[in-house]
Amino acid sequence: MRAISNAANYFAGGTLDRVAHRRRDDAWLREAMAASETRLLPFWQGKHLVHGPREAPRPAHIPATATWWRELLTADPVFLGLADGVAHFALDLSALPDPAQAAPLSALGAFVDLRSLSASLDPVSGNLLAVGRGLLLWHQRHRFCAVCGNPTRVENAGHSRRCVDKACDAVHFPRTDPVVIMLITDGDRCLLGRQPRFPPGFYSCLAGFVEPGEALEDAVARESFEEAGVQVTDITYQSSQPWPFPASLMMGFHARATTTELTVDGEELEEARWFERGWIRAHAGTESFMLPPRSAIARSLLDSWLYKP
Ligand SMILES: [Zn+2]
């Protein structure tokens, strides 16, 4: 049975049953890999294979009955779980120089970046591809043991790696890096900032990585002060969002400012401003004032405050 949650953010939720107890069941995995209904989802250099119309793309998969993909494989297939009872595996084909030239593959669809798909891909597929992306990027970046430097090999159907050195034998698990993201408010206005990489006119919530030995609430307070010079209180959790770009888990908070003078650090943020609620409602979506897309938790935090009953 799949655990049911009330996750509301894009990339979260979904219908994938991870059936973790099957990851060490080699006979079951072999059978699943060979079943005709099984779906093999190709991944190439950070992109997923999709097909269908641009406004409603669908994940494309290699038929499990095909064998040509085996020689294109960069690493072992990763078992994602069952969706509607059907086994799903992610395949890393990143070593291919140009998948558009690989005939059986190019006939199935085109490789597209997941972030750009989030506006059009249905949320269930969005979750499925996010799981695959997070796992495969982790494998690409953890081929060597962080303890002793020897190579590691895949085990647990792609959900851990073990050092090949028998004396070391360290096991490494997929990483998820916690990031706090917060909407800071002061009465009827909220604080939004611009990172230097943002397109002109684009504003979002403040955010930052949680550091070792730090609680989430402490990270919210520290980042608010470091990035904008603002002190906050009443820090309350709202929701979370997997963000496999490459390995973040966004944890969304609301916080109330106790100081309002802004001091921008100039590095992480190039600008921070207080915006009135009514002004945002009137101007959001215009060329000079853009907010994060609805698929981003930053927008969910903002909307929950902007349209609070
Ligand atoms: Zn080792």
Residues whose N, C-alpha, C, O or C-beta is under 5 A from the ligand:
A	BS01	ZN	C145 V147 C148 G149 N150 C163 D165 C168 D169 A170
